[in-house]
Amino acid sequence: MKNILLSTIAFIAFTINCPAQQDFINLAYGTDKQQTLDLFLPKNITATTPVVIMIHGGAWMMGGKEYTDKRAKDLRDRGFVVANIDYRYVSETVHCKQLLEDVDNAVAYIQKEGPKYNYNTKQVHMAGISAGAHLALLYGYTTSRNVKSINAICPPTRFDDKGTLEYLEKTQLTKNVELLADAKYTDSLMQDKKFTDVSPYAHIKAIPTLLIHGDSDKLVPYSNSKFLYGLLQIKKIESKLITMKGKDHDAGLNDPVTEKQAYDALTGWINSHN
């Protein structure tokens, strides 16, 4: 009986002292209803624990952080601090500049909160899917903050070429990108410079970049990732393109086998550049 009592006391003491995962939901980093984020903390946090900013897709005007809730928690379960962020939708008054401001304000908030939870506030890793991958790339390449790596899944990377415009017309997303760029497409081969300005390829910076893209993507052409990867290689910037054979716009994340491949790659890339 004594041994049982001692074992019970020891178990309770271990449970009390054992670190636990923590989820902080709908933290406001701004005054708009969409300027919120979810912060997911792993069981153990040290000064070297990677901090990942996760950005959801939705063609810049749909959905929210619920789109990437599972993805963010999967990374948290692999030992990362993850901020899964929302941002305003594009509109006649909200364009790419404002979306990047939202991302920056979310990053500033996460860095401000760092001392409270003992995670590293001096560096972040960007990650995103689809429209979120576009914002992760563009933000990483244009911010003055210390971004250690960018991880982009099926990202749009160029909006000023004919091939992309044909894709946009086919998928009825032309208006979305016009709102993003605050410009109008024309029949001319030369498009408004604003479409180049919101294209990540035009702002490449020496940040290690991982691209994951399905070569059967019917929404964002696989050629977008190939094009960006080619430029990164020419500029000798550390980069990698993982082609998900036969996969559509989900890039294989809805298949347990290829999902693991993608997350192994993400985990390895982030840890190796932390």
TAQUI-V683269 format. One record per helix or strand of 3 or more residues. SS is the DSSP state (hx for helix, st for strand). FROM is the first residue (numbers start at 1). TO is the last residue. If there is no record, write none. Layout:
SS:FROM:TO
SS:FROM:TO
This chain:
hx:2:17
st:22:28
st:36:41
st:51:55
hx:65:77
st:81:85
hx:96:117
st:124:129
hx:131:142
st:147:153
hx:162:171
hx:174:181
hx:193:197
hx:200:203
st:208:214
hx:222:234
st:239:244
hx:256:272
